[in-house]
């Protein structure tokens, strides 16, 4: 694994988008993994390592998170910019478009050709970005993994997220930050001690005074809170997706409701659904059974 970066643009200037890059950079099979609202690229280290023998795996830090730049103009944060940044990343790794439903079928039948092909794994916010990109004409996305998100997001779940995003707590030691994660992120499901430590290490920044805070810009909350008045309905986008889709759902999730997941199986791309017991929002794709499900889907020919 190595860390790379590229420049993207807002109306207020350029910003740097960092990403981790796993596997053979000449491999035409590229998997892009995109994290949730306050998370970062290193959430995918376990999945990326498991895939890197078969695919090139690229995991960006969405702007304002991880090693990517923080924006001076906080209202620039939002899906229009995230889509632009991710389209630039797709162009950087050399994708070619799927031009129609039949083109998507052709790619499925010829999935081992030498032409570049893009698979997308998205958790929560990253899943919504993937849905938006996959629904576009000539989308290059060949396969889509939706991790605990969907075309209907209930207002109550958004309000729960808004209660913590942007709070910017400070910790005297990394152990304290880890304990905070263990307490408030139980919905991630059962993780090993090493995995909790991994999350704490890569979710934090150490200041000059030795204290720790989270490695995302609290300013990402400003535009997010403006969307809390209503449920989010993206069904028209879902119905425009033609590529194969795998839905991963935490059985206790409050963001991807059971009725939404079931409807996703009967309209649009008619996805497959796998649920994991004892997990809420969102599965971290670190447990071996979760990795195995995603890996089998991405490497299958059907």
C-alpha positions in Angstrom: 0.0 0.0 0.0 1.1 3.5 -0.7 -0.5 6.9 -0.4 -1.0 9.2 -3.3 -3.0 12.4 -4.0 -4.4 14.5 -6.8 -5.8 18.0 -7.1 -9.5 18.9 -7.6 -11.3 22.2 -7.9 -14.1 24.2 -6.3 -15.2 27.8 -7.1 -12.8 28.9 -4.4 -9.7 27.2 -5.6 -7.9 23.8 -5.7 -7.8 21.2 -3.0 -5.8 18.0 -2.5 -7.5 14.6 -2.3 -5.5 11.8 -0.8 -6.0 8.1 -1.4 -4.5 4.8 -0.5 -3.5 2.6 -3.4 -3.2 -1.2 -3.0 -2.2 -4.0 -5.4 -0.7 -3.8 -8.9 -1.3 -0.4 -10.4 -1.3 -2.0 -13.9 -4.2 -4.3 -13.0 -7.2 -3.2 -15.1 -9.7 -4.3 -12.4 -10.0 -1.3 -10.1 -12.1 -1.3 -6.9 -12.8 2.2 -5.5 -13.8 2.1 -1.8 -15.4 5.3 -0.3 -16.1 5.8 3.4 -18.9 7.3 5.5 -19.6 10.9 6.5 -17.0 11.3 9.3 -14.8 8.3 8.4 -11.7 7.9 6.2 -9.9 5.7 3.7 -8.1 3.6 6.3 -11.5 2.0 7.3 -10.9 -0.2 4.2 -7.4 -1.4 5.0 -8.6 -4.9 5.9 -10.8 -5.3 2.8 -8.2 -3.7 0.5 -5.5 -6.1 1.7 -7.8 -9.1 1.1 -8.6 -7.8 -2.5 -5.2 -6.6 -3.5 -3.9 -9.9 -4.9 -6.7 -9.8 -7.5 -7.5 -6.1 -7.9 -6.1 -2.7 -7.7 -7.9 -1.1 -4.7 -8.1 2.7 -4.4 -9.5 4.3 -1.2 -9.9 8.1 -1.2 -10.2 10.4 1.8 -13.1 12.5 0.8 -12.2 16.2 1.1 -12.3 17.3 4.7 -11.4 13.9 6.0 -8.2 12.0 6.7 -5.1 13.2 4.8 -7.2 15.3 2.3 -7.4 19.1 2.5 -9.9 20.9 4.7 -11.9 23.6 2.8 -11.9 27.2 3.9 -15.4 27.7 2.6 -17.4 25.1 4.5 -20.5 25.4 2.4 -18.5 23.8 -0.5 -18.8 20.5 1.4 -21.5 18.4 -0.1 -22.4 15.8 -2.8 -21.9 18.1 -5.8 -18.3 18.5 -4.9 -17.8 14.9 -3.8 -19.2 13.7 -7.1 -16.8 16.0 -9.0 -13.8 14.8 -6.9 -14.7 11.1 -7.4 -15.2 11.6 -11.1 -11.7 13.0 -11.3 -10.5 9.9 -9.4 -12.2 7.6 -11.8 -10.6 9.5 -14.7 -7.2 9.2 -13.0 -7.4 5.4 -12.7 -8.4 5.1 -16.3 -12.0 3.9 -16.5 -14.0 3.6 -19.7 -17.8 4.1 -19.7 -20.5 1.4 -19.8 -22.7 3.0 -22.6 -26.0 1.2 -22.1 -27.8 -1.6 -20.3 -26.4 -3.9 -23.1 -22.9 -2.4 -22.6 -23.1 -3.3 -19.0 -24.1 -6.8 -19.9 -21.1 -7.0 -22.3 -18.8 -5.9 -19.5 -20.2 -8.6 -17.3 -19.6 -11.2 -20.0 -16.1 -9.9 -20.7 -15.1 -9.0 -17.2 -11.6 -10.4 -17.6 -10.6 -8.4 -20.6 -7.7 -6.0 -20.5 -9.8 -2.9 -20.6 -10.0 -0.9 -17.4 -13.1 -1.6 -15.3 -14.3 0.0 -12.1 -16.1 -1.6 -9.2 -17.4 0.6 -6.3 -17.7 -0.2 -2.6 -19.3 2.5 -0.6 -20.2 2.8 3.0 -23.1 5.1 3.9 -22.1 8.5 2.3 -19.8 6.6 0.0 -22.6 4.3 -1.0 -24.8 7.3 -1.9 -22.0 8.8 -4.0 -21.7 5.4 -5.7 -25.4 5.3 -6.4 -25.3 8.8 -7.9 -22.4 7.9 -10.2 -23.8 4.6 -11.2 -27.1 6.1 -12.2 -25.5 8.5 -14.7 -25.5 7.9 -18.5 -22.3 6.1 -19.6 -21.3 5.4 -16.0 -18.0 3.4 -15.8 -19.1 1.5 -12.7 -19.3 -2.2 -13.4 -20.4 -3.5 -10.0 -21.7 -1.6 -7.0 -21.5 -2.6 -3.3 -23.9 -0.6 -1.2 -22.9 -0.8 2.5 -25.8 0.2 4.7 -27.4 2.9 2.7 -30.2 3.2 0.2 -32.4 5.4 -1.9 -34.5 6.3 1.1 -32.8 7.8 4.2 -35.1 8.5 7.1 -35.0 11.9 8.8 -34.6 10.3 12.2 -31.3 8.7 11.2 -30.0 12.0 9.9 -30.9 13.7 13.1 -29.0 11.0 15.1 -25.9 11.6 13.0 -26.3 15.3 13.3 -26.2 15.0 17.1 -22.5 14.0 17.0 -21.0 15.2 13.7 -19.0 18.4 14.0 -18.8 18.3 17.9 -15.0 18.2 17.8 -14.2 16.5 21.2 -10.7 16.5 22.5 -8.8 13.7 24.2 -5.7 13.7 26.4 -4.5 10.3 25.1 -5.2 8.0 22.2 -6.6 5.4 24.6 -9.3 7.9 25.6 -10.3 8.4 22.0 -10.4 4.7 21.5 -12.7 4.3 24.5 -15.0 7.0 23.1 -15.2 5.1 19.8 -16.0 1.8 21.6 -18.8 3.6 23.6 -20.4 5.5 20.8 -19.7 3.3 17.8 -21.1 0.0 19.1 -23.3 -0.1 15.9 -20.1 -1.0 14.0 -20.6 -4.5 15.4 -18.1 -6.8 17.2 -14.5 -5.7 16.4 -11.3 -7.1 17.7 -9.0 -5.1 20.0 -6.6 -4.6 17.1 -9.4 -3.3 14.9 -10.6 -0.8 17.5 -7.0 0.3 17.8 -6.7 0.6 14.1 -9.9 2.8 14.0 -8.6 5.0 16.8 -5.2 5.4 15.3 -6.4 6.4 11.8 -9.4 8.4 13.0 -7.3 10.8 15.0 -4.9 13.7 14.8 -2.4 14.7 17.5 -2.1 18.4 18.1 1.0 20.4 19.2 -0.2 20.2 22.8 -0.3 16.4 22.7 -4.0 16.2 22.7 -6.0 14.2 20.1 -9.1 15.0 18.1 -10.8 13.3 15.1 -9.3 13.6 11.7 -12.2 15.3 9.9 -13.1 19.0 9.6 -16.0 19.8 11.9 -17.1 22.2 9.2 -18.5 19.2 7.2 -21.5 19.5 9.5 -22.6 22.9 8.2 -24.2 21.9 4.9 -25.2 18.5 6.3 -27.4 20.0 9.0 -29.2 21.9 6.3 -30.7 18.6 5.0 -32.4 17.5 8.2 -35.9 18.8 7.6 -36.9 15.9 5.3 -36.4 12.3 4.6 -34.1 11.8 1.6 -35.7 10.1 -1.4 -33.3 8.9 -4.2 -35.6 6.3 -5.8 -35.5 8.0 -9.2 -31.7 7.5 -9.2 -32.0 3.9 -8.0 -34.2 3.1 -10.9 -31.6 4.3 -13.4 -28.9 1.9 -12.1 -28.2 -1.1 -14.4 -25.0 -2.7 -13.1 -25.1 -5.6 -10.6 -25.5 -4.4 -7.0 -24.8 -6.1 -3.7 -26.4 -4.6 -0.6 -24.7 -5.1 2.7 -26.9 -4.3 5.7 -26.4 -4.3 9.4 -29.5 -6.1 10.7 -30.0 -3.4 13.4 -29.4 -0.4 11.1 -31.6 2.7 11.5 -30.4 4.2 8.2 -31.2 1.4 5.8 -34.6 0.3 7.0 -35.8 -3.3 6.3 -38.6 -2.1 4.1 -36.2 0.0 2.0 -33.8 -2.9 1.6 -36.6 -5.2 0.5 -37.9 -2.7 -2.1 -34.3 -2.4 -3.4 -34.5 -6.0 -4.4 -37.6 -5.6 -6.6 -36.9 -2.4 -8.5 -34.0 -0.7 -10.3 -31.1 -3.1 -10.6 -32.8 -5.8 -8.4 -29.9 -6.1 -6.1 -28.8 -8.9 -3.9 -29.0 -8.4 -0.1 -26.8 -9.8 2.7 -27.5 -8.9 6.3 -25.2 -9.3 9.3 -26.7 -9.9 12.8 -25.5 -7.9 15.7 -24.5 -4.9 13.6 -26.2 -1.6 13.1 -24.9 1.3 11.0 -22.7 0.4 9.5 -20.8 -2.8 9.0 -17.1 -2.0 8.9 -16.1 -4.6 6.4 -13.3 -5.8 8.7 -14.8 -9.1 9.9 -13.8 -12.0 7.7 -17.4 -13.0 6.9 -18.1 -9.5 5.6 -14.9 -9.4 3.6 -15.7 -12.8 2.1 -19.2 -11.7 0.9 -17.8 -8.6 -0.8 -14.8 -10.3 -2.3 -17.0 -13.1 -3.8 -19.3 -10.6 -5.4 -16.5 -8.4 -6.9 -14.6 -11.4 -8.3 -17.6 -13.3 -9.7 -18.4 -13.5 -13.4 -22.2 -13.7 -12.9 
